[in-house]
Amino acid sequence: MNFIPAKESRFLIWFFDLYTRWLLRRRFKNIFIKQDYKADTDAKTVYYINHNLWWDGLLPLYLSRNVFHQTARAFMEDKQMRKHRFFSKIGAFSINLSDPRSTLRSLRFAVDSLKKPNSSLYIYPEGEITPVSASKPEFKKGLAWLYQNTDKEIDFVPIAFYEHTFRDSKPELYINIGAALTIDRSQSKSELTTEFEKKVHELLTETRSVAGFSDEGFKKI
């Protein structure tokens, strides 16, 4: 299958930002955030996230426009891109994980996307939506490849998304943004992948321990 690049439309980005904010307010009783990383004006950032929610396709746009204020691009499974081509207009580009050559092309496109100041990339390293679990997530090695093939000035930041219905039939959404990682780039892809998995797992564990109870460290947005 042919690669589908991102071809942003300012109007559609503006429109889907408004739509996403409206939709989030309608569907969630509350949205909470904890933020250890704040992007500098000229920062270049890779955000990597657990992949458990239907909302994962829209939340990167919300974060880039309303929290980080960066230009954003994101990987999207090629099958989904062909069903919903408008995603290319808001910064998504395709990746076919079943084809190594196609995967490499997508990764190289991602590297090129990070060459401009104030740019960002969102990646779900699990590669597909997975059931919510208390165990450590299992990432594919594309994130480690990016870490080894991008400039040291690029920040790699873990994020955990979590939702629950402990207090109401309407779910509450939690966004836990960790600090930028500093990991030895000389490690193998397997070692790096383990480190990345560990950080997201720590954020998820931390979030689960307070979400719906004390909400300690989180603020409502």
C-alpha positions in Angstrom: 0.0 0.0 0.0 1.2 3.5 -0.8 2.4 5.8 2.0 0.0 8.6 2.9 1.9 11.7 4.1 0.6 14.5 6.3 -0.7 17.4 4.3 -2.0 19.9 6.8 -5.0 22.2 6.3 -5.0 25.2 8.6 -8.8 25.4 8.4 -9.3 21.7 9.2 -6.9 21.9 12.1 -8.8 24.9 13.5 -12.1 23.2 12.9 -11.1 19.9 14.5 -9.6 21.7 17.5 -12.9 23.3 18.2 -14.8 20.0 17.5 -12.4 18.0 19.8 -12.8 20.5 22.7 -16.5 20.4 22.3 -16.6 16.6 22.1 -14.4 16.1 25.1 -16.5 18.4 27.3 -19.6 16.6 26.2 -18.4 13.1 26.7 -16.3 13.4 29.9 -17.6 14.6 33.3 -14.1 16.0 34.1 -10.7 16.1 32.5 -7.6 16.2 34.7 -4.0 16.9 33.8 -0.6 16.5 35.5 2.2 18.2 33.6 5.9 17.7 34.4 7.1 18.8 30.9 6.5 22.2 29.3 7.7 22.8 25.8 10.0 25.7 25.2 9.2 28.1 22.3 11.6 26.4 20.0 11.4 22.9 21.4 11.2 19.7 19.3 9.4 16.9 21.0 8.4 13.3 20.6 5.5 12.4 22.8 4.9 8.6 23.3 1.7 7.3 24.8 -0.1 4.2 25.9 -2.8 3.1 23.3 -6.0 2.1 25.2 -8.7 4.6 24.3 -11.0 5.4 21.4 -9.9 9.0 21.9 -6.3 8.4 21.1 -6.8 9.7 17.5 -8.0 13.2 18.7 -6.1 13.8 21.9 -2.8 14.7 20.2 -4.5 17.5 18.4 -6.0 18.7 21.6 -2.7 18.6 23.4 -0.7 20.3 20.7 -3.2 23.2 20.3 -4.1 23.7 23.9 -1.3 22.5 26.1 2.0 22.4 24.3 1.3 25.0 21.5 3.5 23.1 19.0 3.1 22.0 15.4 2.1 18.4 15.6 2.3 15.3 13.4 1.3 11.7 14.4 1.6 8.2 13.1 -1.6 6.4 12.1 -2.2 2.8 11.0 -2.5 2.8 7.2 -5.8 0.9 7.3 -7.4 3.6 9.4 -5.8 6.4 7.3 -7.5 4.9 4.2 -10.9 4.9 6.0 -10.5 8.4 7.4 -8.3 10.3 5.0 -9.1 13.7 6.6 -6.6 12.8 9.4 -3.8 13.6 6.9 -5.2 17.2 6.9 -4.7 17.5 10.6 -1.1 16.1 10.8 -1.4 12.3 10.6 0.6 10.1 8.3 0.4 6.4 7.6 2.5 3.5 8.9 2.2 -0.1 7.8 3.7 -2.2 10.6 3.4 -5.4 8.6 5.8 -4.1 5.9 9.3 -3.3 7.3 10.2 -1.2 4.2 7.0 0.9 4.6 7.6 1.2 8.3 11.1 2.6 7.7 9.7 5.1 5.2 7.2 6.4 7.8 10.0 6.6 10.4 12.1 8.7 8.1 9.2 11.0 7.3 8.8 11.4 11.1 12.5 12.4 11.5 12.1 15.0 8.7 9.0 16.3 10.4 11.1 17.2 13.5 13.6 19.4 11.7 11.7 22.6 12.3 11.7 24.4 15.7 8.5 24.1 17.7 7.6 20.8 16.0 6.2 17.7 17.7 5.5 14.0 17.0 3.0 11.8 18.7 3.5 8.0 18.7 1.6 5.1 20.2 4.5 2.5 20.4 2.2 -0.4 21.0 1.1 -0.1 17.4 -2.6 -0.9 18.0 -5.2 -0.3 20.6 -4.7 -2.7 23.4 -6.9 -3.7 26.4 -6.3 -1.7 29.6 -4.0 -3.7 31.9 -2.0 -3.3 35.1 1.0 -4.9 33.5 3.8 -3.1 31.6 2.9 -2.1 28.0 4.7 -3.8 25.2 6.2 -1.4 22.7 7.4 -2.1 19.2 11.0 -0.9 18.4 10.1 2.1 16.2 10.3 4.5 19.1 13.8 3.3 19.9 14.8 3.7 16.3 13.6 7.3 16.4 15.6 7.9 19.6 18.8 6.6 17.9 18.2 8.5 14.7 17.2 12.0 15.8 19.2 14.9 17.2 20.0 15.0 21.0 18.2 18.3 21.2 14.8 16.5 20.6 12.9 15.8 23.9 11.3 12.4 24.3 8.4 12.7 26.7 6.1 9.9 28.1 2.4 10.5 28.5 -0.3 8.3 30.1 -4.0 8.5 29.2 -6.5 6.9 31.6 -10.2 7.0 32.1 -12.6 5.6 34.7 -16.2 5.7 35.9 -15.7 5.3 39.6 -17.6 8.4 40.6 -20.2 8.7 37.9 -21.6 6.9 34.9 -20.0 9.6 32.8 -16.2 8.8 32.5 -13.4 11.1 33.8 -10.2 11.5 31.7 -6.7 11.8 33.1 -3.7 13.0 31.2 -0.3 12.4 33.0 2.6 14.1 31.2 6.0 13.0 32.4 9.4 14.7 32.3 11.7 14.5 29.2 13.8 11.4 29.3 17.6 11.2 29.3 18.6 7.7 28.3 22.0 6.5 26.9 21.6 6.4 23.1 24.3 3.7 22.8 22.0 1.1 24.3 20.4 -1.5 22.0 16.9 -1.0 20.7 15.6 -3.7 23.0 17.2 -2.0 26.1 15.8 1.4 25.0 12.4 0.0 24.4 12.3 -1.5 27.9 13.2 1.9 29.3 10.4 3.6 27.4 7.9 1.0 28.5 9.0 1.4 32.1 8.3 5.2 32.1 4.8 4.9 30.6 4.0 2.1 33.1 5.2 4.3 36.0 2.9 7.1 34.9 -0.1 4.7 34.4 0.5 3.2 37.9 0.8 6.6 39.5 -2.4 7.8 37.8 -4.4 4.7 38.7 -3.4 5.1 42.4 -5.1 8.5 42.7 -7.6 8.7 39.9 -11.2 8.9 41.3 -9.9 9.1 44.8 -7.6 11.9 45.9 -6.6 13.0 42.4 -3.4 14.1 44.0 -1.0 16.0 41.7 -3.7 16.5 39.0 -5.6 19.7 38.2 -9.0 20.0 36.5 -9.0 21.6 33.0 
